[in-house]
Structure formats: C-alpha cells, structure tokens
Amino acid sequence: MVARPVLNGPDITRALRRIAHEVLESRRGEGQLVFLGIPTRGVALAARLQAIVEEIEPGTSSHGALDITLYRDDLARTPTRTPAPTRIPAAGIDDAIVVLVDDVLYSGRTIRAALDALADHGRPRAVRLAVLIDRGHRELPIRADFVGKNLPSSASERVSVHLDEFDGLDEVVIEA
C-alpha cells in the first residue's frame, strides 16, 4: 500500500484550534460544552479539543467517551470489537451542548450509532458533530458541523489518522 501524507502534526493542531474556536463561537456563551469522543481516536481528539477550549474559556467544558459498539448496524458483517468504556462527565449531558468528536466521517453510520447511544445517557440541549477529516461518500443524511479538513477521496482509498496517543506521531495519510 502506498501512503500519501495529507496532514502532519502542526496541521492537525491548527485544525483542532480552529474547530475549538468555531465551537465556542457557535455556543454564543450559553450552556456547558461536553466533548464526547467516539473510540478510538475520537476520544483523544475530544480531549485535545476540550483542553484548547479550556485555555480560551476556562470552566466551560468537559470531555468523555461514548462507546457505540453495540449500536452499530454492521455487527454481523464486521469483526468482533471489544466495547470501550463510555465515560460521561459527572455533571451528565442533560441540557448541555454535546459535541460528538470522531476522526473520519465517511458513510455516516458511526454517527447514527453515536446518536442512538447518546439517547441512552440523557437529553442534551443540542448535539453537534466535529470531525478531523470529512471524506464524503455519505450513506445517511449526516453532516459535520465542524470539519478540520474536507478530503475528497475514492471509495477504494483508505484514510488513516495516526495520533501521538496511540501511534507515536500525528499525521493523516491516504492509502491507495
């Protein structure tokens, strides 16, 4: 497989900083923000986004993780995945502005599963979606509110996000 780099570490940091500012602007000073990452890499991205938001407006946000494994509609077709822990902040998500965070938005099925999982944990004031990469090819009518980079790609290509927390470096590559 030939891997073509698309984003490097500074590019990812810049994209996350821009997303954090966009989230704060859309919030208009109202409501607590809760960043919920979708395992695996979405959890690390949610933590990074929340840290940036806390630098800008301390005390306005928290973060956690939302496991969607048992809510997926492709369980029969994909290899068995071990569920990751769902971690909702102690204050919960009721009346909060929840920002679901994932690394790559593709078909939209992961986000549909996340919305189903989220409903089991409370009733947020609003739900927004932040993704590092939007590669298109949607199968469901789902759109990200905050995007680090739109990356049109062929369905035969694979977009891989590597993060320091898991892979020892920050980069996004397209594999042909």
N, C-alpha and C positions, 0 to 999 in steps of 0.2 A: 504494500500500500504506500502510495506517495502522499505525504502530508505537506500541505501548503499552509504556512503560518498566516493568520488573519489579524490577530491581536496579540500584543505582548503584555508584560506586566504593567508598565506605565499606561498603556491604552486601557486596560481593564480598570485600573484605579481611576483614571479620568472619567470613564463611562459611569462607574459607580458614584462618583462625586456628583456628576451631572444628574443622575437619577435621583439621588438624595435631595438635591435642590428642587427638582421638579415635584417630588413627593411633598416636600414642605410647602411649596407654592400652591399645590392643589388642595392642601389641607386648610388653607386660609385661617390658620390659628385656632381651629376648632377640633376638639376630640383628641384622644390619646391614639398614637400610632402603634400598631403591633405588626412587626415584620415576622411572617411565618415562612420559613424556608421549607421547600419540598426536597426531601432527601434524594440524593446525597449532596450534591454540590450547591443546591439551593439553600441549604442550611448555612453553609459558610458564607454565601453571598448575602443572606439576610443579616447575619451577624456583622458583616462589614458595613452594610448599608445603615444599620442601626447605630453603629459606632460613629459613622460620619454625621448622621442626624444629631446625635448627642453632642458632638463637637459644636454644631451650629446652634441648636436649641436644646440645651440640657433639660432632662426631666420630661421630655415629651414622648418618649418611645420605649419600647421593649421588644424583645425578639424571642422566637421559639422555633419549633419544628412541627410540621404536620405530615404524618405518615399517611400515604394514600394507597398502600399496597392492596388492602382488602376492598378498595373501592374501584379498582381498575376493571375495565370491561374486557381486558385481554388476558385474564389469568389463565385461561385454558390454552392459549397459544404461546405464552412466553415461559421461560424457565422460572422455576420457583424462586421467589425472592423472600428473604427474611425480613419481616416487618421491622422498621426502625421505630424508636420510641417517639411518640407525639409529646411535645413539651409546650404546653400553653402557659404563658406568664401567669403568675399568681393572681393578678387583677382580672384575669379572664379576657374574653373578647367581646362581651356584651357592650353595645354602644360604642365600641372602638372602631377606628378606621384600620381595617386589616389589609396589609399589603402582602399578597402571596408572592413569593420570590422563587424563581427557577432559573436554571442556567440556559436552557434552549427551549424555545417554543416552536413546535413542529406541527403535529396534527391537531392539537388542542385537547386530546383525550386525557392527558395527565391533569390538565387544569380542570376539566369536567369532574374528574375523580376528586380533585382537591376541594372543589366547591361542595361536593357531596359530603366529604369528610368534615369540612368546616361546619356544616349544618349540625353535626352531632355534638359540637362543642360550644354552641351559643349563637347569639344573633348580633352580628356586628352592625354598626351604623352604615358602613359601606365596605365593599371589598374592591380592592384594586389589584392589578397584576403588574409586576416588574420582572423583566427577563433581561439577561445579559445579551442573548442572541435571539432574534426572530428570523427564522429561515424560511417562513412561508409554508406552503403545502397543507393548509388547514383542511381538516375533515369536518370540523364543527365550527359554528359561528362564534369564535372566541378571538378577542383582540387584546393585545397587551396595552396597558395604559402608559407604561414607562419601558423604553427599549434602549439598551446600550448600543446595539448595532443591528441594523437590518442587513441580513446576509442571504440574498437570494442564492439558492443552491439547487442542484439537481437532486431528485429523489434517490438517485443511486450513490450520491456522496454522503459521507458521514461527517457531522460537525462535532468535534470533541473539545470540551472545555477542561483544561487542566488548571487546578488551583493549588497553591502552595500548601494548604492544609492537608491535601490528600496526595498530591503528586510531586511536591517539592519545587514546583515552579508555576507561574501564572502565564497561561497562553491559551489561545483558541486556534485550532487548526481545522482545515478541511481535508479529509482523507478521500482520495478518489478510488 
